[in-house]
């Protein structure tokens, strides 16, 4: 039987020339009619391959079926069974490589825009969902270290089963990478706060400005609680270790985005300064690099370049983020690798680069770049943002010697239960995997919460 073609509903967006100079959200969201129309494109495949691509196993066909009829409250309830942050996931998850990649509709007229509908439903539930209901308390207590996506998800799942959860957050604001790493124009911080308020309304306690392993030893936390989940993320930036990298004006993407996103350096009255570069070079081509480049543009840069040692096909950023960056006028210098920085009076002024050629694939499956002899050239720049990935901060590892970690500093866990080598202590998210995606961190938090509930005899 022939399948009726229904083109995918395009997400409305700010025009590139307007959004490139403001911090308002780029994507404007579906209307209720658009959400219903897009949800109705689901073919309700018998085996639901889309669910196989979802790290938290959202029942995608059921939530789309409810949304297609306009019953957004039911759609939210379906999502809520396995995902505690739908408004966030709908915005930042790489759906094109997960649920939408598996959608059979892609063979006909394009995958169902699952993420766009999830975003609409998540926003609807934040506005119309009412006050969260507290589950009957069980008397069990669990500590969660870190309030990023892994920690928030674990906390929500445990609290929903009657566990008293205390979250310890090192920063002055909860949210982890959701508030310090992802720009306002991709993920409004008011939305993140609304999700956190909902969590606290359900009984979760969050203690800010508390550095586990420093102001509060892990041993003390473990002694007071029935179990501990470590979701401390991966906030230690990696650098190239090339000459001139210590010049003023050379930032890690982590520091730059934290100053702008968390400390609001883009506001006129901000107490946190950040350099306003005019010729900005961003080294790297992942999602964080795109965030940094697009942020620099909005901070007033006249020219922003992405410097990447591989080609376009090897760029790890989401296709949507690359597309948005190009629309906004960001220049891509591919097959280019920095080898040194030069400065004047302590400030970076230029960057020496070499051209690269791609050789055989490396362990990641991407072709290895090799420098082209005699191809050196200079790029003028008054600000450099290095975005080469992050690793877990060694604070917890160094302060809790009993905890087993890998050579890269990540916490070693049992992949089925997320338990560490220390009984009663679990871990997940970037602290275990290294820098990854929000949804994968959420999946780890959910898996750990299930194991903790089983250990406590609550499931």
VENSULKA-V662428 format. One record per residue. NEAR is the number of other ideal C-beta (glycine too) atoms within 12 Angstrom. D_CENTER is the distance of its C-alpha to the mean C-alpha in whole Angstrom. Layout:
near = (NEAR	NEAR)
d_center = (D_CENTER	D_CENTER)
This chain:
near = (4	5	15	12	13	21	16	29	28	16	28	17	25	23	16	21	13	17	28	31	22	23	28	21	28	34	29	23	32	32	19	25	15	26	39	27	27	39	41	26	36	39	30	24	23	9	13	27	27	36	29	18	30	37	34	41	26	43	28	47	33	29	47	45	26	30	45	30	20	22	23	35	21	25	43	36	25	31	42	36	22	33	43	42	50	48	41	46	47	45	39	41	43	30	37	27	24	34	43	37	24	26	38	27	34	25	15	20	20	22	36	44	41	50	48	43	52	49	41	43	46	43	37	35	36	33	19	18	28	15	12	24	15	21	22	15	18	24	13	27	28	47	42	52	55	51	50	50	50	52	53	51	49	51	49	43	43	48	40	33	29	25	39	29	46	34	45	41	38	34	30	19	24	38	41	45	46	46	37	39	45	39	46	34	37	41	39	31	30	19	33	39	24	27	44	38	21	35	37	27	21	33	30	39	27	36	26	22	17	28	24	42	31	22	19	28	24	36	22	19	35	29	16	19	32	29	41	48	58	51	52	50	49	37	36	27	31	26	27	27	14	23	17	28	27	21	27	20	34	40	37	32	46	36	31	44	44	35	31	40	42	34	24	24	31	31	17	7	10	17	11	20	17	32	29	24	34	20	28	44	45	49	43	42	41	34	39	47	42	42	45	52	48	47	45	47	43	36	38	23	34	22	24	39	37	43	42	39	34	33	22	20	17	25	28	29	35	30	21	30	35	30	23	32	41	24	22	33	24	37	25	29	32	25	28	35	34	41	28	25	37	28	25	15	10	14	21	35	27	28	41	28	34	27	25	28	21	24	17	12	14	15	8	12	12	21	20	20	26	19	22	19	10	8	18	20	19	19	34	25	40	32	42	52	48	40	42	33	31	36	30	41	30	24	28	42	30	17	25	31	16	20	37	21	31	21	11	22	29	34	46	26	32	22	18	13	26	38	32	36	20	26	16	31	42	50	52	52	49	42	54	43	32	26	37	33	35	48	39	32	47	46	39	47	51	41	36	46	42	31	33	41	31	20	26	26	15	26	18)
d_center = (41	39	36	36	33	31	29	25	25	23	21	22	21	22	24	23	26	25	21	21	23	21	18	18	16	17	17	20	19	22	25	26	29	26	24	27	28	25	25	29	28	27	30	29	29	31	29	26	24	21	20	20	17	15	14	15	18	18	22	21	25	26	23	24	28	28	26	28	31	29	29	25	26	27	24	22	24	23	19	19	21	18	15	15	12	13	13	9	9	12	10	6	7	10	13	15	14	15	17	18	19	21	23	26	27	25	29	30	29	25	23	22	19	18	15	17	19	16	15	19	20	17	18	22	21	20	23	26	25	27	27	25	28	28	29	32	31	32	33	30	28	25	23	19	18	14	13	9	8	10	13	13	13	16	18	18	20	22	23	24	26	28	27	27	23	23	19	20	17	18	17	19	17	14	11	9	6	6	10	10	7	7	10	13	14	11	10	13	13	16	14	12	16	17	15	16	19	20	19	21	24	24	25	22	23	21	22	21	22	22	22	22	24	26	27	27	28	26	29	30	27	28	32	31	29	29	26	23	19	17	13	14	11	11	12	15	15	17	20	23	26	28	31	30	27	28	29	28	25	23	20	17	14	13	16	16	13	13	17	16	13	14	18	19	20	21	23	27	28	25	26	23	24	23	24	25	25	27	27	23	22	19	19	16	15	12	9	9	13	13	11	14	16	16	16	19	21	20	22	25	25	27	26	23	23	20	22	21	23	23	24	22	22	20	17	14	12	12	15	15	13	16	18	17	18	21	22	22	24	22	24	23	25	24	26	26	26	27	29	30	30	33	34	36	37	34	31	30	32	31	29	31	30	31	31	30	31	29	31	30	27	25	24	21	23	22	26	26	27	30	32	35	38	39	36	35	34	33	31	31	28	28	25	22	19	18	14	15	13	13	14	15	17	21	22	21	23	26	27	27	29	29	26	25	23	22	24	20	20	18	19	21	21	23	21	23	23	20	23	23	27	28	29	27	24	21	17	14	10	10	13	15	13	12	9	7	5	4	8	9	9	10	13	14	14	16	18	19	20	22	24	24	26	28	29	30	32	30	30)
